[in-house]
Amino acid sequence: MSMSIYSQVEGNKTKTYLIMALFMGFIALVAYIFGQASGYGISYAGIALMISGLLTLGSYYYGDRLVLALSGAHPADRNKDFDFYTVAENLSIAAGLPTPKLYIIEDTATNAFATGRDPKHAVVCATRGILQKLDRAELEGVIAHELSHVKNYDIRLMAVVAVLVGMIAFLSDWFLRSLWWGGRKDRDNDKLGGMIFIVGIVLALLSPVIASLIQLAVSRRREFLADASGALLTRYPEGLARALEKISKDKEVLEVATNATAHLYIANPFKGKDFGAWFAGLFNTHPPIEERIKILRSM
């Protein structure tokens, strides 16, 4: 029995909200324990939140420019990249979105991503390889996927999640450094304080890893959602399924991709070996392409 595209979209939205709630609860717990373990209480978390807030504003307004600079992307040319332009314009009209700015990475690897803070300030970037190797129906599937990231505000969500992960790392680093500055401020109730102190150290070491796992889980969930939303936009899931097949068969690594930008792409840009292990799968930025294709073809 075919799976409804609408149920895929709604199901993925629900799961994403649950993961985000988990993330926010985890941050609150980390900040509280670090504050208690250091003896500074809530003030510790308050100062950290103020600093991270400033970093959040900076990434919110300038994150897209940074990503494009890191990727070595340049604006697309309407005459040279006519299919890219017309596909993006037609699908934007169908989705009720402003046409995003279009950029190209001069690399023969097959990949694409969307970035920006909202639909009015969105960018869709494609590699030269993906524009050359996909037919128009396949390219429509890919661009619809990226426009779905824009319409679903994934581009903003993933920017926020990246900042939250950075905040966890910042809190952990600050707590560990505070130990060198003079240890706990309040040494009353040594037994309880000692236990909280030990928990704080363990959490400081593990929380950045846990936060990164949550970020990757959110990223994988958003890929499923964008696949379903993109299929809903084109009414042709097979286009994206064929595109993903071509992308998966292309073993070329995208040279400009970094760990900081890998989760943005439609497929893992590193083309790393598939270890097939559950543990290794936790650290994947994307769900398995075979699974994505199977879901698309069940719609």
C-alpha positions in Angstrom: 0.0 0.0 0.0 1.5 3.4 -1.0 2.5 5.7 1.8 0.8 9.1 1.6 3.1 12.0 1.0 1.1 14.1 3.4 1.5 11.5 6.2 5.3 11.5 5.5 5.4 15.3 5.9 3.3 15.3 9.1 5.2 12.4 10.6 8.6 13.9 10.1 7.4 17.3 11.5 6.2 15.6 14.7 9.5 13.7 15.2 11.5 16.8 14.6 9.6 18.7 17.2 10.2 15.9 19.7 13.9 16.0 19.0 14.0 19.8 19.4 12.2 19.5 22.7 14.8 16.9 23.8 17.6 19.3 22.8 16.2 22.2 24.7 15.7 20.0 27.8 19.3 18.7 27.5 20.7 22.3 27.3 18.7 23.3 30.4 20.0 20.3 32.3 23.6 20.8 31.3 23.5 24.5 32.3 21.9 23.7 35.6 24.4 20.9 36.5 27.4 23.0 35.5 26.1 25.9 37.6 25.6 23.7 40.6 28.9 21.8 40.2 30.9 25.1 39.9 29.1 26.7 42.8 28.0 29.7 40.8 24.4 28.5 40.4 22.1 30.0 37.8 24.4 33.0 37.2 26.8 30.7 35.4 24.1 29.7 32.9 22.9 33.3 32.6 26.3 34.7 31.5 26.8 31.8 29.1 23.3 32.3 27.6 24.1 36.1 27.0 27.4 35.3 25.2 25.8 32.5 23.1 22.9 34.9 22.3 25.4 37.3 20.7 26.9 34.5 18.7 23.4 33.4 17.6 22.7 36.9 16.2 25.9 36.9 14.3 25.3 33.5 12.7 21.6 34.3 12.0 22.5 37.4 9.9 25.8 36.3 8.4 25.8 32.5 8.4 24.7 32.1 4.7 27.6 34.4 3.6 30.0 32.4 5.6 28.7 29.0 4.2 29.0 30.3 0.6 32.5 31.7 1.2 33.6 28.4 2.7 32.1 26.5 -0.3 33.8 28.7 -2.9 30.4 29.4 -4.5 29.7 32.1 -7.1 26.4 33.5 -8.4 24.8 31.5 -11.3 24.5 33.0 -14.7 21.1 33.0 -16.3 22.3 32.4 -19.8 24.9 29.7 -18.9 22.8 28.0 -16.3 19.3 28.3 -18.0 17.9 25.0 -16.7 18.9 25.8 -13.2 17.3 29.2 -13.3 14.0 28.1 -15.0 13.6 25.1 -12.8 14.1 27.1 -9.6 11.8 29.9 -10.9 9.0 27.5 -11.9 9.1 25.5 -8.7 9.3 28.7 -6.5 6.1 29.9 -8.1 4.5 26.5 -7.5 5.6 26.5 -3.9 4.5 30.1 -3.3 8.1 31.3 -2.5 10.3 34.1 -3.8 12.9 32.7 -6.2 16.0 32.2 -4.1 19.5 33.5 -5.1 21.2 30.8 -7.1 24.9 29.9 -6.6 27.2 27.4 -8.2 30.2 25.5 -6.9 32.6 24.7 -9.7 33.1 21.0 -8.9 32.2 17.9 -10.9 30.9 16.1 -7.7 27.1 15.9 -7.7 25.5 17.8 -4.8 23.4 20.8 -3.7 22.3 22.6 -0.6 20.0 25.5 0.6 20.9 28.1 3.2 19.7 31.5 4.5 17.6 32.7 7.4 14.1 32.7 5.8 12.4 32.4 2.3 13.1 36.0 1.6 16.8 35.6 2.2 17.3 32.1 0.8 20.1 30.7 -1.3 20.1 27.4 -3.3 23.5 26.3 -4.4 24.3 23.5 -6.8 27.6 21.9 -8.0 28.5 22.1 -11.7 28.5 18.3 -11.7 24.8 18.0 -10.6 23.7 20.4 -13.3 25.6 18.5 -16.0 24.7 14.9 -14.9 21.0 15.2 -14.1 18.2 15.4 -16.6 15.5 18.1 -16.1 13.0 15.9 -14.2 15.9 14.8 -11.8 17.0 18.3 -11.4 13.4 19.4 -10.6 13.4 16.7 -7.8 16.7 18.1 -6.3 15.6 21.7 -6.5 12.2 20.9 -5.1 14.0 19.1 -2.2 16.1 22.3 -1.5 13.1 24.6 -1.8 11.3 22.4 0.7 14.1 23.1 3.1 13.5 26.8 2.6 9.6 26.5 2.8 9.8 24.3 5.9 12.3 26.8 7.5 14.8 24.0 7.8 17.5 26.5 6.8 16.7 28.5 10.0 16.2 25.4 12.2 19.6 23.9 11.2 21.3 27.3 11.9 19.7 27.4 15.3 20.6 23.8 16.1 24.2 24.5 15.0 24.3 27.4 17.5 22.8 25.2 20.2 25.5 22.6 19.6 28.1 25.3 19.8 26.6 26.6 23.0 26.9 23.1 24.6 30.5 22.9 23.6 31.0 26.5 24.9 29.4 25.6 28.3 31.4 22.5 28.6 34.7 24.2 27.8 33.9 27.1 30.2 33.1 24.7 33.0 36.3 22.7 32.5 38.4 25.9 32.3 36.7 27.2 35.5 38.2 24.2 37.3 41.7 25.5 36.5 40.7 29.0 37.6 40.1 27.8 41.2 37.6 24.9 41.4 34.2 25.1 43.0 33.2 28.4 44.5 31.0 26.8 47.2 32.4 23.7 49.0 29.6 23.3 51.5 27.9 19.9 51.8 30.9 18.1 50.5 29.3 14.7 49.9 26.5 16.1 47.7 28.7 18.8 46.2 31.3 16.2 45.4 28.8 14.0 43.5 27.4 17.0 41.5 31.0 18.0 40.8 31.8 14.5 39.4 28.6 14.5 37.3 29.6 17.9 36.0 33.0 16.7 34.8 31.5 13.6 33.1 28.8 15.7 31.5 31.4 18.3 30.3 33.3 15.6 28.6 30.2 13.8 27.1 27.7 16.6 26.4 29.4 17.9 23.2 29.2 14.4 21.7 25.6 14.0 22.8 24.7 17.4 21.3 26.3 16.5 18.0 24.4 13.3 17.9 21.1 15.2 18.4 22.1 17.7 15.7 22.8 14.8 13.3 19.4 13.2 14.2 17.6 16.5 13.4 19.6 16.8 10.2 18.6 13.3 9.1 14.9 13.9 10.0 14.8 17.1 8.0 16.2 15.2 4.9 13.2 12.8 5.1 10.8 15.7 5.4 12.4 17.6 2.5 12.2 14.5 0.3 8.5 14.1 1.1 7.8 17.9 0.7 9.7 18.0 -2.5 7.8 15.0 -3.9 4.6 16.8 -2.9 5.7 19.9 -4.8 6.6 18.2 -8.1 4.0 15.4 -7.8 6.7 13.2 -9.2 8.7 11.3 -6.5 10.5 9.2 -9.1 12.4 12.3 -10.3 14.1 12.8 -6.9 14.5 9.0 -6.5 16.4 8.8 -9.8 18.5 11.8 -8.9 19.5 10.2 -5.6 20.4 7.0 -7.4 22.8 9.0 -9.7 24.2 10.9 -6.7 24.8 7.7 -4.8 26.7 6.1 -7.7 28.9 9.1 -8.1 31.9 8.4 -5.7 33.6 11.8 -6.2 34.2 13.7 -3.0 33.2 17.3 -2.9 36.5 19.0 -2.0 35.1 22.2 -0.5 32.8 20.5 2.0 33.7 20.6 5.7 32.3 19.0 8.8 30.6 22.3 9.5 28.7 22.4 6.2 28.3 18.6 5.4 24.8 18.4 7.0 23.5 21.1 4.5 23.9 19.1 1.4 21.3 16.8 -0.2 23.7 13.8 0.2 26.8 13.2 2.2 29.5 15.1 0.4 32.3 13.0 1.8 31.1 9.8 0.1 32.6 7.9 3.1 32.6 4.2 3.4 29.4 2.6 4.6 30.5 0.7 7.7 27.0 -0.8 8.1 27.4 -0.5 11.9 24.7 1.0 14.1 27.4 3.1 16.0 28.9 4.5 12.9 25.4 5.3 11.6 24.9 7.6 14.6 27.5 9.9 13.2 26.1 10.1 9.6 24.8 13.5 8.6 22.2 11.9 6.2 19.9 8.9 6.3 20.9 6.1 3.9 20.1 7.0 0.3 18.7 3.5 -0.3 16.1 4.1 2.5 15.2 7.5 1.0 14.7 6.1 -2.5 12.6 3.2 -1.1 10.3 5.7 0.8 10.0 7.9 -2.3 9.0 5.0 -4.5 6.4 3.9 -1.9 4.6 7.2 -2.2 
